[in-house]
Amino acid sequence: MRYSHLIIFLICLFFLQINYSYSIENKILIKINDKIITTVDLYNEIKILKLLNNNMRDLQDDRLIKIASKSLTKQLIKETELLKYNKELKLTEDYLNSYLINYSKKLKFNSKEDFLKYCEINSINIDMIKKKIKIELLWNQFIYQKFLQNVKIDKNKIKKDILKKKFID
């Protein structure tokens, strides 16, 4: 009788040991107007930054946290500003997909599908990446439209500057 209880206890202990889990405590870190950035957002941003830039993998955690929080803050500010002028952030799916294809090739993936598989395997939410790309593309477009009339190009001055430079063969 004692022997069977001991075996059952050891089996239970074994399964409890194997099936451990962990969780990330979700706290509000930053609040900008009515939008918030949480620790889960920060954790996901770090995973995305590591995917998009191999150099991020070598950084220490405190440095990564700083960079990710700045990135999320900038993204939130851009999103808030864009939403002031448009009710929603719209970008054609074709344009977004073509950008995603080019970006996945830049990251040395053979295809967009390989990139999506990598994201799935590493628990990286592709919708977050798409949102990040969408905000960045719309922001660039917004800035371009806003300041286009202020840009003046003097082609003659540029030609003169180029001709003044000495080029080394």
C-alpha positions in Angstrom: 0.0 0.0 0.0 2.7 2.5 1.0 4.7 1.5 -2.1 1.8 2.3 -4.5 1.2 5.7 -2.8 4.9 6.5 -3.2 4.8 5.6 -6.9 1.7 7.7 -7.5 3.3 10.6 -5.7 6.4 10.4 -7.8 4.5 10.2 -11.0 2.4 13.2 -10.0 5.6 15.1 -9.1 7.2 14.2 -12.4 4.2 15.5 -14.4 4.0 18.6 -12.3 7.7 19.2 -13.0 7.3 18.9 -16.7 4.1 21.0 -17.1 5.4 24.2 -15.5 4.4 27.4 -17.2 5.3 31.0 -16.9 3.5 34.3 -17.4 4.4 37.8 -18.0 3.0 40.3 -15.5 1.0 42.8 -17.6 1.3 46.3 -16.2 0.7 49.7 -17.8 4.0 51.3 -18.5 3.2 54.4 -20.6 0.0 56.3 -21.2 -0.2 58.7 -24.1 -3.6 60.4 -24.2 -6.1 57.5 -24.1 -3.7 54.9 -25.4 -1.5 52.7 -23.2 1.7 50.6 -23.6 1.9 47.5 -21.4 4.6 45.1 -20.5 3.2 42.6 -23.0 3.4 45.2 -25.8 7.0 45.8 -24.8 7.8 42.1 -24.8 6.2 41.7 -28.2 8.1 44.8 -29.5 11.4 43.3 -28.4 10.7 40.1 -30.3 9.8 42.1 -33.4 12.9 44.3 -33.1 15.1 41.2 -32.7 13.5 39.7 -35.9 14.0 42.9 -37.9 17.5 43.6 -36.7 20.1 40.9 -35.9 22.2 43.4 -33.9 19.4 43.6 -31.3 20.1 40.1 -30.2 23.5 41.1 -28.8 22.2 43.9 -26.7 21.7 43.7 -23.0 18.1 43.5 -21.7 18.0 47.0 -20.2 19.2 48.5 -23.5 16.6 46.4 -25.4 13.8 47.6 -23.1 14.8 51.2 -23.6 14.9 50.9 -27.4 11.6 49.0 -27.5 9.8 51.5 -25.3 11.0 54.4 -27.4 9.9 52.5 -30.5 6.5 51.9 -29.1 6.1 55.5 -27.9 7.0 56.9 -31.3 4.7 54.4 -33.0 1.8 55.4 -30.7 2.4 59.1 -31.3 2.5 58.6 -35.1 -0.7 56.6 -34.9 -2.4 59.2 -32.8 -1.3 62.0 -35.1 -2.4 60.1 -38.3 -5.8 59.4 -36.7 -6.4 63.1 -36.3 -6.4 63.5 -40.0 -8.0 60.2 -41.0 -10.7 58.2 -39.2 -8.8 55.0 -39.8 -5.4 53.9 -41.0 -6.1 52.5 -44.5 -3.6 51.0 -46.8 -4.4 48.7 -49.7 -3.7 45.1 -49.0 -1.8 44.7 -52.2 0.6 47.6 -51.3 1.1 46.2 -47.8 1.7 42.7 -49.1 4.2 43.9 -51.8 6.1 45.8 -49.1 6.0 42.8 -46.8 7.4 40.6 -49.6 10.3 43.0 -50.3 11.0 43.4 -46.6 11.1 39.6 -46.1 13.6 39.3 -48.9 15.7 42.1 -47.3 15.7 40.0 -44.1 17.1 37.1 -46.2 13.9 35.0 -46.3 13.2 33.2 -49.6 9.5 34.1 -49.6 6.8 35.8 -47.7 5.5 32.4 -46.6 8.9 31.6 -45.1 8.8 34.9 -43.2 5.2 34.1 -42.0 6.3 30.6 -40.9 9.2 32.0 -39.0 6.9 34.5 -37.2 4.5 31.8 -36.3 7.2 29.5 -35.0 8.7 32.3 -32.9 5.3 33.5 -31.6 5.5 36.8 -33.3 2.2 38.3 -34.2 2.2 39.1 -37.9 -0.7 41.6 -37.4 1.5 43.6 -35.1 4.2 43.7 -37.8 1.7 44.7 -40.4 0.4 47.4 -38.2 3.9 48.7 -37.6 4.6 48.8 -41.3 1.3 50.4 -42.1 1.8 53.2 -39.6 5.4 53.8 -40.9 4.3 53.9 -44.5 1.3 56.2 -43.8 3.5 58.4 -41.6 6.1 58.8 -44.4 3.4 59.6 -46.9 1.9 62.1 -44.4 5.2 63.9 -43.9 5.9 63.9 -47.6 2.5 65.5 -48.4 2.8 68.0 -45.5 6.2 69.3 -46.4 6.4 68.8 -50.1 5.6 72.5 -50.9 8.4 73.6 -48.6 11.1 71.7 -50.5 12.8 73.6 -53.2 15.5 71.9 -55.4 18.0 74.1 -57.2 19.4 71.8 -59.9 22.0 74.2 -61.0 23.5 74.5 -57.5 23.5 70.7 -57.2 25.3 70.4 -60.5 27.9 73.0 -59.5 28.5 71.2 -56.1 29.0 67.9 -57.9 31.4 69.3 -60.4 33.4 70.9 -57.6 33.9 67.6 -55.9 36.9 65.6 -56.8 36.2 61.9 -57.3 38.8 59.3 -56.5 39.0 56.4 -59.0 
